[in-house]
Amino acid sequence: MEGEPEAPARAAIDLGPQCPNCGEPWLRPTNLPGRYRCVYCLHRFELTSVCPNCGEHSTIVRMSSTAILKCNSCGDSMLQPI
């Protein structure tokens, strides 16, 4: 209707990185450096320094909460199931 204010646009909510197994955004770091667990499907993963897709080597900052989980060269996941 005319004269009514528009509803505010909803901002996308970032729930965290997506799980390589189930695709849900519930991948969380564990108490072990470089290890992650999906709280949805409970699969565990380890951050590797060599990309399983292209073989590119990357430095891992294991204690950082902002760890890069994707290869800088090809964009594939640097997480491997354990």
N, C-alpha and C positions, 0 to 999 in steps of 0.2 A: 504494500500500500504506500501511497505517497505520504511523505512527511515522517515516516518511521525511520529511526536510525538503523544503519546496517549492523549486523552482528559482527563482533570483532573476529578477525581471522585467527584460527587456532594455530599455534606454533607447534611444529613437530617435536615430540618428546623423544629424546635420545635415551634409550634404556640400556645402552652398552653395545659392545661388539656382538656380531651374530655368531652363533655356534656353527662350525663347519659341518657338523653332523646333522642337526635338525633345522638349522636356519633361524632359530628363535634368537632374539636379542638378549640372552641371559648368560653370556659367557663372562665369568668372573675370575680374577686371579686368586690363587690359593695361597697358603702360608709359605709354600716353597717357591723360590724365585724362578720365573720362567715357566711356571705351571699354571694351567687354567682348567676350570671345570664349568660345564654348563649346568646351571641350577634347574633347567627344565628337563633335559634328557639324561643328566648325570654323567655324560662322557667326559673323559679327561684328555687334556692336550698338553704338549710341551712346545715351547717356542724354540725353533732351531735357528742356527746361524747360516745355514745353506738352504737356499730355496729348493724345494723338491721338484718344482716345475722347470726352472731354467738353470739351476746350479749356481746362481749368483750368491756371493758371500756378503753378509751384512753383519755389522756389529750389533750385539744385543746389549741393551741396558736393562738387565734383569730386575733391578730394584726399582725402576721407574714405574709409576702408575700410568704413564702415558706411553707404554711400550708400543712400537709399531708392529702390527701383526701381519702386514702385507709386504710383499717384496717390492723394493723400490724400482726394480728393473721391469718386471712383468706384471706386478699387481696381484699375484697369486698369494694365497695364505702361507705364512711361515709356521703355522701350527701343524704338528703331527700328532696323531692319536697315540696314547700310551696305555 
